[in-house]
Amino acid sequence: MNQPVPKSSAMLTTDSRLNGRRLASGRKNGFFYELIRNRILFLMLLPTLIFFFINSYIPMVGIYYAFTQFDFNTSLFDAKFVGLQNFQFLWQSGTLTKLTLNTVGYNAAFILFGNVIAIVLAILLNELRGRYFKKIAQSVMFLPYFVSFVILSVIVYNIFNYDNGFLNTLLVQIGGERVDVYNQPWVWIFLIILFYLWKNLGYSMVIYLAAITGISDEYYEAAKMDGANIFQRIWYITVPMLKSTFVVLLLFALGSIMKGQFDLFYQLIGNNGVLYNTTDILDTYVYRSLKVTFDVGMASAAGVYQSLFGFILIMTVNYIIRKLNDEYALF
Amino acid sequence: MAIKEDVYTRIFQILSYAIIIIASIACLLPFLLIISASLTSNESIIRDGYHFIPQEFSLEGYRTVFTFPEEVLRAYGVTIFTTVVGTTLGLFLMTMAGYVLARKDFKYRNAFSFYIYFTTLFGGGLVPWYIMLTKYLGLLDTYTVLIFPGLMTPFLIILMKNFIRSSMPEELFESAKIDGAGDFKIYYRIVLPLSTPGIATVGLFLALAYWNDWFSSSLFINDPHKYQLQYYLYNVINSMQFIAQMGAGTGVSLSNDMPTESTKMAMAIVVTGPILLLYPFIQRYFVKGLTIGAVKG
């Protein structure tokens, strides 16, 4: 935290000059001393600090909404305090358990499949010989990452819609029956995971590919000399070397495990109530409560629950990781 | 020994090629489906369904989209405006923040880094944020609300900071100081010119987020003239579905009179177009920037 400041001659002069001027206070390490000495740097950082203050810190005060009977006309602290009533309603309606299970479940699947498949693809791609082939394959797999979620919903509609979707057209052609996918809640568990992977695999693959490229060739040469075959080289060198990248990505992902991929869920499911049991996550629930059903009290309660639960989760995980291996801890 | 290894390697490589080719095709096919559908006549889609190859080639979908080009062009304009302004402003602020936080002689850099990072751990949630922006800042139906919330993300600031720290040695700043350069001068004369790959990556992330944004419009914009492109598309798709369903309910088929299916797909292509065209050029910067960020871990 407090590393000694490298003393260059230029800094020494500034230091002593300022020291002389501020002999009275004499606190060389105080915040205000720093503020004056590095005022330009502070000034350059200021817009960012203000931005996060407005966009992130002030809304934290609004957590209070979850404990009031919301009224858009009164100001925050004039609203009627109702204690835990909003949470009680949320809990009694049974939605909270369902939302938590869905949110955590989907994210766990995203993290697990997303990382494992990305690692496998990165390793395979790395072993290919043709330079152009490699480049093209990498570009093609990265492409879906660039496409908006609205377009994704068009794609899904194109494939699965009942009347003329690609799937049903195909089924009819081979003499089968049409399937109404939009009425089959369980199918969407797989579809959501599938389309998450379709959109994000290329991105994670590039990160792992970069990590593989960073592994020194000497390891592989030495292993080759010792007679290790390609499977052994991958299992005993590449895979262990990817551990740190994996842990960093895992930690980042865990940090947002209570926040779903809102765009993905909302664009694929929309307001199709038939599918809520298997597809509703905290984010979509809060958004709908705010925009569609205007249930602001429940929405803020769900939001607070989401933030708090996620926060406790990440602190716990970070604590455990710090105990196991300090190097990997986030903070 | 050597022969045995060759056999393994060969099997492995053949397997790799096969899997990578299959994965690549799986990534491309959905695009092919909408491109093909956008070039098919609507009757053909309703009669035969969607195919990979147009059964009955037609440009009517595109023709319908551009019958009333004002609305599409306006949505394009809003998106281009927010993307350009947001990306420029966001980049300026984030490179500055990244530079300050990368300066080792800036004593409170860790505290401020945590101040920024903390917002990813804990937040007030969507509702208080929404109420603050609409009720207290009065940003409903303004262009500001389409730009402001997306300006910076902690992730991109950290990426920028890591990039500056790993590609510019501290001595560089010190020697510039000895030569009499101020902190801001160091930033725009030294840091900015040396961070091109970092700026490209962060800028592309930012631009992509603005270009693909539909959420801000859906929350904060009531005036259809101010819809971003993606939300405009979203609305067109949903309202067409609505019209089609209305027709089905009353027994009157409206869908035959207007090329809804092919228009939807043509619209999707028009919206995605610029990204698909720019993609080959953009992509390598992304890969380069991510590579630098990832190796840092």
Interface residues (C-beta under 8 A of the other chain):
Chain A: M1 N2 Q3 V5 P6 S8 S9 A10 M11 N29 F31 E34 N38 I40 L41 F42 M44 L45 P47 T48 L49 F51 F52 I54 N55 S56 Y57 I58 P59 M60 V61 G62 I63 Y65 F72 L121 L124 L125 E127 L128 R129 I136 A137 Q138 S139 V140 M141 F142 L143 P144 F146 V147 S148 F149 V150 I151 S153 V154 I155 Y157 N158 I159 D163 N164 G165 F166 N168 T169 V172 W198 L201 G202 Y203 V206 I207 Y208 L209 A210 A211 T213 G214 K224 G227 N229 I230 F231 S244 T245 V248 G255 S256 F262 D263 Q267 G270 D283 V286 Y287 L290 K291 V296 A299 S300 A302 G303 V304 Q306 S307 L308 G310 F311 I314 M315 F331
Chain B: M1 K4 E5 Y8 T9 F12 Q13 L15 S16 Y17 I19 I20 I21 A23 S24 A26 C27 L28 P30 F31 L33 I34 A37 I45 I46 D48 G49 Y50 H51 F52 L93 M94 M96 A97 Y99 V100 L101 R103 K104 D105 F106 K107 Y108 N110 F112 F114 Y115 I116 Y117 T119 T120 L121 F122 G123 G124 G125 L126 V127 P128 W129 Y130 I131 M132 K135 L137 F148 P149 L151 M152 P154 I157 E170 E174 K177 I178 G182 D183 F184 Y187 L208 W211 N212 W214 F215 S218 L219 Q230 Y231 L233 Y234 I237 N238 E261 K264 M265 A268 V271 T272 I275 Y279 P280 I282 Q283 F286 V287 L290 T291 A294 V295 G297
